[in-house]
């Protein structure tokens, strides 16, 4: 298929291009990027007033497949991702059963090949059953095609075991995606440990529960030479530690999620479990530190931590309801509304943190609009304003604290492998 995207603002961190130009795609490959392309095409898209970026890459998604498909599955999650502008996503391994050996990796790969409109990569667990007692078949899963290992949903509390996993990751040059949480300090908590928790009468999770494990993981990465990627950073001290580790030359990268740079615990509505997430919403001081880290490129990546749950599961009390919110279909709008429009980051930085940097960390062929690269492209209308409506989500999960929020920035089209996999309805 031949696709011509005309008059868009081409924003490509790989070639440092930021200009109004045309983009021509043929047979799944980028063929031309120039001021005016005269080629005939099967499909012509007028991208006037829009950003044209490399397809977005989300390093942190929960697809709940296998075993929890009432919450989400490979097909519904991948379609939600396409609507959100993502052409590649990395699925976390905390499924039932846990993705801890090659045949389970292959299950997701095979299912994605049959029904997903985008690239779905499956991360492997670090320990068997995520029990923290014995290493999973990491080598076998790497041979099966995992791009990374992660114990996401919890930390490997046994530091010696974790170090052994890091050594394998170094041997095969894959990153470790780290959920940093001291389970003993966080046990029983359901929101940030602050004055709001006291007012609500709820047990809190302190910043230290996250910061202690971040510090430990950085030390282990220093000792092993591991490529460590810190997931969903939420504290002010996370920014300090990541900055310090990078200054020492460690192979550290880190991500922030939209809910953590947008909301604080003061925004929470008492009893509304859509505000329950892990790490929890922190304080204004933490939010400002995260924004500073994004602006100054201390934080490399923006990911969603898309965590769908069934409505009846979220209908319980704050203490009993599961952690997590959906994010694939709100991420672009929150990044533009909270970071780009206010001038915290530039559109180029947005493309870096949501596409180019993830591609480099995962070592996948994406994150670029250079000639010869895969035709994975997102077209974003940054000035389109609308109100988020969870009922319109493609994801099975509707659990979001952003329902009813007015935002700017809408995905106009997503192209993966030279195929249009999502296009917004014109009204």
Residue pairs with C-beta under 8 A, 6 or more apart in sequence:
1 25
1 26
1 27
1 42
1 43
1 418
1 419
2 24
2 25
2 26
2 39
2 40
2 41
2 42
2 43
3 24
3 25
3 26
3 41
3 42
3 43
3 44
3 45
3 375
3 415
3 418
3 420
4 22
4 23
4 24
4 25
4 37
4 39
4 41
4 43
4 44
4 45
5 22
5 23
5 24
5 25
5 45
5 47
5 52
5 377
5 379
6 22
6 37
6 44
6 45
6 46
6 47
6 48
7 20
7 22
7 46
7 47
7 48
8 20
8 21
8 22
8 23
8 47
8 48
8 50
8 51
8 52
8 379
9 18
9 19
9 20
9 47
9 50
9 51
9 52
9 347
10 17
10 18
10 19
10 20
10 21
10 23
10 33
10 52
10 369
11 17
11 18
11 51
11 52
11 53
11 347
11 348
11 350
11 351
12 18
12 33
12 53
12 54
12 351
12 368
12 369
12 370
13 54
13 348
13 351
13 352
13 355
13 356
13 367
13 368
14 54
14 356
14 367
14 368
14 369
14 370
14 373
15 33
15 368
15 369
15 370
17 33
17 369
18 347
18 348
20 35
21 33
21 34
21 35
22 32
22 33
22 34
22 35
22 36
22 37
23 30
23 32
23 33
23 37
23 52
23 369
23 377
24 30
24 31
24 32
24 33
24 37
24 39
24 41
25 31
25 375
25 377
25 415
25 418
26 39
26 375
26 418
27 418
28 374
28 375
28 417
28 418
28 419
29 372
29 373
29 374
29 375
29 418
30 369
30 370
30 371
30 372
30 373
30 374
30 375
30 377
31 39
31 371
32 39
32 371
33 369
33 370
33 371
43 420
45 379
45 413
47 379
47 412
49 381
49 382
49 383
50 379
50 380
50 381
50 382
50 412
51 347
51 351
51 378
51 379
51 380
51 382
52 369
52 377
52 378
52 379
52 380
53 347
53 350
53 351
53 354
53 355
53 369
53 377
53 378
53 380
54 351
54 355
54 356
54 359
54 366
54 367
54 368
54 369
54 373
54 376
54 377
54 378
55 85
55 86
55 87
55 88
55 118
55 355
55 366
55 376
55 377
55 378
55 414
55 415
55 416
56 84
56 85
56 86
56 87
56 88
56 331
56 332
56 354
56 355
56 378
57 86
57 87
57 88
57 89
57 90
57 354
57 355
57 358
57 359
57 362
57 364
57 366
57 367
58 81
58 84
58 86
58 88
58 89
58 90
58 303
58 304
58 306
58 328
58 331
58 354
58 358
59 90
59 148
59 177
59 229
59 231
59 255
59 301
59 303
59 358
59 361
59 362
60 90
60 92
60 152
60 177
60 231
60 232
60 255
60 257
60 303
60 304
60 305
60 306
61 77
61 81
61 89
61 90
61 91
61 92
61 303
61 304
61 305
61 306
61 328
62 72
62 91
62 92
62 94
62 152
62 305
62 306
62 307
62 308
62 324
63 72
63 73
63 74
63 77
63 78
63 89
63 91
63 92
63 95
63 108
63 120
64 70
64 71
64 72
64 73
64 77
64 95
64 308
65 72
65 73
65 74
65 77
65 91
65 95
65 108
65 111
66 95
66 96
66 97
66 104
66 107
66 108
67 95
67 96
67 97
68 95
68 96
70 310
70 396
71 308
71 309
71 310
71 313
71 396
71 397
72 308
72 395
72 396
72 397
73 396
74 91
74 108
74 111
74 112
74 115
74 116
74 120
75 111
75 115
75 116
76 394
76 395
76 396
77 89
77 91
77 306
77 308
77 328
77 395
78 89
78 112
78 115
78 116
78 117
78 118
78 120
79 116
79 117
79 394
79 422
80 306
80 326
80 328
80 329
80 393
80 394
80 395
81 89
81 118
81 306
81 328
82 117
82 118
82 414
82 416
82 421
82 422
83 328
83 329
83 394
83 411
83 414
83 422
84 304
84 328
84 329
84 330
84 331
84 332
84 411
85 331
85 332
85 378
85 380
85 411
85 414
85 422
86 118
86 328
86 378
86 414
87 118
87 119
87 366
87 376
87 377
87 378
87 414
87 415
87 416
87 421
88 118
88 119
88 120
88 121
88 358
88 359
88 364
88 366
88 376
89 118
89 119
89 120
89 121
89 328
90 121
90 122
90 123
90 147
90 148
90 177
90 362
91 99
91 108
91 120
91 121
91 122
91 123
92 123
92 150
92 152
92 153
93 99
93 100
93 122
93 123
93 124
93 125
93 130
93 150
93 152
94 125
94 130
94 152
94 153
94 154
95 104
97 104
97 129
98 104
98 125
98 128
98 129
98 130
98 136
99 105
99 108
99 122
99 123
99 124
99 125
99 141
100 124
100 125
100 127
100 128
100 129
100 130
100 136
100 137
100 141
101 136
101 137
101 140
101 141
102 137
102 140
102 141
102 143
102 144
105 122
105 124
105 141
105 144
105 145
105 146
106 144
108 120
108 122
109 120
109 122
109 144
109 145
112 119
112 120
117 416
117 419
117 421
117 422
118 414
118 416
118 421
119 364
119 366
119 376
119 416
121 145
121 146
121 147
121 362
121 364
122 145
122 146
123 146
123 147
123 148
123 149
123 150
123 152
123 177
124 136
124 138
124 141
124 142
124 146
124 148
124 149
124 150
125 136
125 149
125 150
125 151
126 135
126 136
126 138
126 149
126 150
126 151
126 156
126 162
126 165
126 176
127 133
127 134
127 135
127 136
127 151
127 156
127 161
127 165
128 134
128 135
128 136
130 151
130 153
130 154
132 151
132 154
132 156
132 157
132 158
132 161
133 158
133 161
134 161
135 161
135 164
135 165
135 168
136 149
138 149
138 165
138 168
138 169
139 168
139 172
141 149
142 172
142 174
146 174
147 174
147 175
147 362
147 363
147 364
148 174
148 175
148 176
148 177
148 229
148 362
149 165
149 169
149 174
149 176
149 177
150 176
150 177
150 178
150 179
150 231
151 178
151 179
152 177
152 179
152 231
153 179
154 179
154 181
154 183
155 178
155 179
155 180
155 181
155 182
155 183
155 213
156 162
156 165
157 182
157 183
159 216
159 220
162 217
162 220
163 220
163 223
163 224
165 176
166 176
166 220
166 221
166 224
166 226
166 228
167 224
167 226
169 175
169 176
169 226
169 227
170 224
170 225
170 226
170 227
173 227
173 363
174 227
174 363
175 226
175 227
175 228
175 229
175 253
175 361
175 362
176 221
176 226
176 227
176 228
176 229
177 229
177 231
178 213
178 214
178 217
178 228
178 229
178 230
178 231
179 231
179 232
180 210
180 211
180 213
180 214
180 217
180 230
180 231
180 233
180 238
181 209
181 210
181 213
181 278
181 279
182 208
182 209
182 210
182 212
182 213
185 205
185 206
185 208
185 209
185 212
186 205
186 209
186 278
188 203
188 319
189 203
189 204
189 205
189 206
189 209
189 280
190 202
190 203
190 204
190 205
190 276
190 280
190 318
190 319
190 323
191 197
191 200
191 202
191 204
191 205
191 265
191 268
191 275
191 276
191 280
191 281
191 318
192 204
192 205
192 206
192 265
192 280
192 281
192 282
192 283
193 204
193 205
193 206
193 207
194 204
194 265
194 283
196 265
196 266
196 268
197 203
197 204
197 265
200 268
200 270
200 318
202 318
202 319
203 319
204 280
205 278
205 279
205 280
207 235
207 236
207 237
207 282
207 286
210 233
210 234
210 235
210 238
210 279
211 235
211 237
211 238
211 241
214 230
214 233
214 237
214 238
214 241
214 242
215 241
217 228
217 230
218 228
218 241
218 245
218 250
218 252
220 226
220 228
221 227
221 228
221 245
221 250
221 251
221 252
222 245
222 248
222 250
225 251
226 251
227 251
227 253
227 361
228 250
228 251
228 252
228 253
229 252
229 253
229 254
229 255
229 301
229 361
230 238
230 242
230 252
230 253
230 254
230 255
231 255
231 303
231 305
232 255
232 256
232 257
232 260
232 279
232 303
232 305
233 239
233 242
233 254
233 255
233 256
233 260
233 290
233 293
233 299
234 256
234 260
234 279
234 280
234 281
234 282
234 286
234 290
235 279
235 282
235 286
235 289
236 282
236 285
236 286
236 288
236 289
236 290
238 254
238 289
238 290
238 293
239 289
239 290
239 292
239 293
239 298
239 299
240 289
242 252
242 254
242 293
242 298
242 299
243 293
243 296
243 298
245 252
246 252
246 298
253 300
253 301
253 357
253 361
254 293
254 298
254 299
254 300
254 301
255 299
255 300
255 301
255 302
255 303
256 290
256 293
256 294
256 299
256 301
256 302
256 303
257 302
257 303
257 304
257 305
257 327
258 302
258 304
258 327
258 330
258 331
258 334
258 335
258 338
259 277
259 281
259 325
259 327
259 334
259 401
260 279
260 281
260 282
260 286
260 287
260 290
261 287
261 290
261 291
261 294
261 338
261 339
262 287
262 334
262 338
262 402
263 275
263 281
263 287
263 401
264 281
264 282
264 283
264 284
264 286
264 287
265 280
265 281
265 282
265 283
266 283
266 284
267 275
267 281
267 401
268 275
268 281
269 275
271 317
271 318
272 401
273 314
273 315
273 316
273 317
273 318
273 321
273 399
274 314
274 325
274 399
274 400
274 401
274 403
275 281
275 401
276 318
276 321
276 322
276 323
276 324
277 305
277 307
277 323
277 324
277 325
278 323
278 324
290 299
291 339
291 344
292 298
293 299
294 302
294 339
294 344
294 345
294 349
294 353
295 344
295 345
295 349
297 349
297 352
299 353
300 352
300 353
300 357
300 361
301 353
301 354
301 357
301 358
301 361
302 331
302 335
302 350
302 353
302 354
303 358
304 326
304 327
304 328
304 331
305 324
305 327
306 326
306 327
306 328
306 395
306 397
307 323
307 324
307 325
307 326
307 327
307 397
307 399
308 324
308 326
308 395
308 396
308 397
308 399
309 321
309 322
309 324
309 397
309 399
310 396
310 397
311 398
311 399
313 321
313 322
314 321
314 322
314 399
315 321
324 399
325 399
325 400
325 401
326 393
326 395
326 397
326 398
326 399
326 400
327 400
328 395
329 393
329 394
329 395
330 388
330 400
330 402
330 407
331 354
332 380
332 409
332 410
332 411
333 386
333 388
333 407
333 408
333 409
333 410
334 402
334 407
335 350
335 354
335 409
336 350
336 380
336 382
336 407
336 408
336 409
337 407
337 408
337 409
338 344
339 345
339 350
340 346
340 347
340 350
340 382
340 409
341 382
341 408
341 409
345 353
347 382
355 366
355 367
356 367
356 368
357 367
358 367
359 365
359 366
359 367
359 368
360 367
365 373
365 374
366 373
366 374
366 376
369 377
374 417
374 418
375 415
375 416
375 417
375 418
376 415
376 416
376 417
377 414
377 415
378 411
378 413
378 414
378 415
379 411
379 412
379 413
379 414
379 415
380 409
380 410
380 411
380 412
381 409
381 410
381 411
381 412
382 408
382 409
383 408
383 409
384 408
384 409
384 410
384 412
385 406
385 407
385 408
386 406
386 407
386 410
387 404
387 405
387 406
387 407
388 400
388 402
388 403
388 404
388 405
388 406
388 407
389 403
389 404
390 398
390 399
390 400
390 403
391 398
393 400
410 424
411 422
411 424
412 423
412 424
413 420
413 422
413 423
413 424
414 420
414 421
414 422
414 423
415 421
